[in-house]
């Protein structure tokens, strides 16, 4: 980072470093939602919007096949 950096560069660099440092912690989705809810910024690398229904955990098709009354989560097609 240059000795004199603007705020946007500091924020983007910090977010990139945090993503690398926290890999495997299991909080990436929550971070995407938290930052999106706070200021509407989409930080997902796939350019999905932070509140897309596709971020909801989807159960395997086998659950639906095993139980006809099982209702799957909506799919948002975000990715």
Order of alpha helices (4+ residues) and beta strands (2+ residues): alpha-alpha-alpha
